[in-house]
Amino acid sequence: MNNGEHRSLRTVSNNISTSGLYFEIDLIEGAPAPQLNSLIKVSLTVPPGDGYFPYEGQITGTAEVVRCDPLKPQRADTPARLGVGARFREPLKLAF
């Protein structure tokens, strides 16, 4: 976020790789949205799963916002949404 603003966002990402991620957030009135080139701290919870790891884990790192896509609300009574693409700026830290 810009100007030292901090805000926690909880969302689900279905597009993540070793170089970055893409996620969608609701735009809440009065709350700052991520801006291009801003840095965000990322903390991802990885659920356990057959075939890759039997325990829940955490992945953390810092990413730079490289894309902000205005999205239409899913319904008329829901807030506008923003799609955010971010590139990891450092190697991710894994804790399982």
C-alpha positions as a LaTeX table, in Angstrom:
\begin{tabular}{lrrr}
\hline
Residue & $x$ (\AA) & $y$ (\AA) & $z$ (\AA) \\
\hline
Met1 & 0.00 & 0.00 & 0.00 \\
Asn2 & 1.12 & 3.55 & $-0.49$ \\
Asn3 & 2.15 & 6.08 & 2.16 \\
Gly4 & 2.87 & 3.45 & 4.79 \\
Glu5 & $-0.77$ & 2.31 & 4.89 \\
His6 & $-1.31$ & $-1.24$ & 6.15 \\
Arg7 & $-4.34$ & $-3.38$ & 5.52 \\
Ser8 & $-4.88$ & $-7.11$ & 5.86 \\
Leu9 & $-6.77$ & $-8.80$ & 3.05 \\
Arg10 & $-8.14$ & $-12.30$ & 3.16 \\
Thr11 & $-8.77$ & $-13.89$ & $-0.22$ \\
Val12 & $-8.35$ & $-17.06$ & $-2.22$ \\
Ser13 & $-5.88$ & $-17.39$ & $-5.07$ \\
Asn14 & $-6.16$ & $-20.05$ & $-7.72$ \\
Asn15 & $-3.30$ & $-18.71$ & $-9.81$ \\
Ile16 & 0.08 & $-18.91$ & $-8.10$ \\
Ser17 & 3.57 & $-19.86$ & $-9.27$ \\
Thr18 & 7.12 & $-19.52$ & $-8.04$ \\
Ser19 & 7.34 & $-16.07$ & $-9.66$ \\
Gly20 & 4.05 & $-14.52$ & $-8.50$ \\
Leu21 & 0.31 & $-14.73$ & $-7.93$ \\
Tyr22 & $-3.03$ & $-13.31$ & $-9.05$ \\
Phe23 & $-5.92$ & $-12.80$ & $-6.65$ \\
Glu24 & $-9.23$ & $-10.93$ & $-6.48$ \\
Ile25 & $-10.41$ & $-8.64$ & $-3.68$ \\
Asp26 & $-13.57$ & $-6.74$ & $-2.87$ \\
Leu27 & $-13.16$ & $-2.96$ & $-3.03$ \\
Ile28 & $-14.49$ & $-1.64$ & 0.26 \\
Glu29 & $-15.49$ & 2.02 & 0.42 \\
Gly30 & $-12.93$ & 4.07 & 2.34 \\
Ala31 & $-10.30$ & 1.32 & 2.35 \\
Pro32 & $-7.17$ & 1.76 & 0.21 \\
Ala33 & $-6.73$ & $-0.61$ & $-2.72$ \\
Pro34 & $-3.33$ & $-1.98$ & $-3.77$ \\
Gln35 & $-1.58$ & 0.35 & $-6.21$ \\
Leu36 & 0.76 & $-0.48$ & $-9.09$ \\
Asn37 & 4.39 & $-0.84$ & $-8.01$ \\
Ser38 & 3.47 & $-1.00$ & $-4.31$ \\
Leu39 & 4.93 & $-3.76$ & $-2.17$ \\
Ile40 & 2.70 & $-6.22$ & $-0.36$ \\
Lys41 & 3.51 & $-8.83$ & 2.25 \\
Val42 & 2.09 & $-12.20$ & 1.29 \\
Ser43 & 1.17 & $-14.99$ & 3.68 \\
Leu44 & $-0.37$ & $-18.07$ & 2.12 \\
Thr45 & $-1.84$ & $-21.05$ & 3.92 \\
Val46 & $-1.31$ & $-24.30$ & 2.04 \\
Pro47 & $-3.82$ & $-26.99$ & 3.00 \\
Pro48 & $-2.64$ & $-30.58$ & 3.34 \\
Gly49 & $-3.30$ & $-32.83$ & 0.39 \\
Asp50 & $-2.82$ & $-36.31$ & $-0.90$ \\
Gly51 & 0.17 & $-36.59$ & $-3.17$ \\
Tyr52 & 2.10 & $-33.54$ & $-2.00$ \\
Phe53 & 2.17 & $-33.07$ & 1.79 \\
Pro54 & 0.15 & $-34.39$ & 4.75 \\
Tyr55 & 0.39 & $-31.18$ & 6.85 \\
Glu56 & $-0.83$ & $-27.60$ & 6.56 \\
Gly57 & 1.91 & $-25.08$ & 5.83 \\
Gln58 & 2.62 & $-21.36$ & 5.47 \\
Ile59 & 4.38 & $-19.57$ & 2.63 \\
Thr60 & 5.47 & $-15.97$ & 3.18 \\
Gly61 & 7.23 & $-13.34$ & 1.13 \\
Thr62 & 7.13 & $-9.86$ & $-0.38$ \\
Ala63 & 5.61 & $-9.11$ & $-3.77$ \\
Glu64 & 5.32 & $-6.06$ & $-6.03$ \\
Val65 & 1.92 & $-5.23$ & $-7.53$ \\
Val66 & 2.33 & $-5.32$ & $-11.33$ \\
Arg67 & $-1.30$ & $-5.45$ & $-12.44$ \\
Cys68 & $-4.66$ & $-4.13$ & $-11.19$ \\
Asp69 & $-7.75$ & $-5.17$ & $-13.16$ \\
Pro70 & $-11.12$ & $-3.59$ & $-12.28$ \\
Leu71 & $-13.68$ & $-6.41$ & $-12.23$ \\
Lys72 & $-17.44$ & $-6.27$ & $-12.36$ \\
Pro73 & $-19.27$ & $-7.21$ & $-9.14$ \\
Gln74 & $-20.63$ & $-10.74$ & $-9.12$ \\
Arg75 & $-24.10$ & $-9.38$ & $-8.23$ \\
Ala76 & $-25.61$ & $-5.90$ & $-8.16$ \\
Asp77 & $-25.69$ & $-5.87$ & $-4.34$ \\
Thr78 & $-21.99$ & $-6.78$ & $-3.90$ \\
Pro79 & $-18.97$ & $-4.46$ & $-3.92$ \\
Ala80 & $-16.82$ & $-3.86$ & $-6.97$ \\
Arg81 & $-13.81$ & $-6.14$ & $-7.23$ \\
Leu82 & $-10.16$ & $-5.75$ & $-8.21$ \\
Gly83 & $-7.91$ & $-8.42$ & $-9.74$ \\
Val84 & $-4.32$ & $-8.02$ & $-8.52$ \\
Gly85 & $-1.23$ & $-9.52$ & $-10.13$ \\
Ala86 & 1.95 & $-9.45$ & $-8.05$ \\
Arg87 & 5.53 & $-10.61$ & $-8.70$ \\
Phe88 & 7.52 & $-12.06$ & $-5.81$ \\
Arg89 & 10.51 & $-9.85$ & $-4.97$ \\
Glu90 & 12.42 & $-12.37$ & $-2.88$ \\
Pro91 & 12.58 & $-16.14$ & $-2.47$ \\
Leu92 & 9.54 & $-17.42$ & $-0.61$ \\
Lys93 & 9.89 & $-18.73$ & 2.93 \\
Leu94 & 8.26 & $-22.08$ & 3.60 \\
Ala95 & 7.12 & $-23.40$ & 6.99 \\
Phe96 & 5.55 & $-26.89$ & 7.17 \\
\hline
\end{tabular}
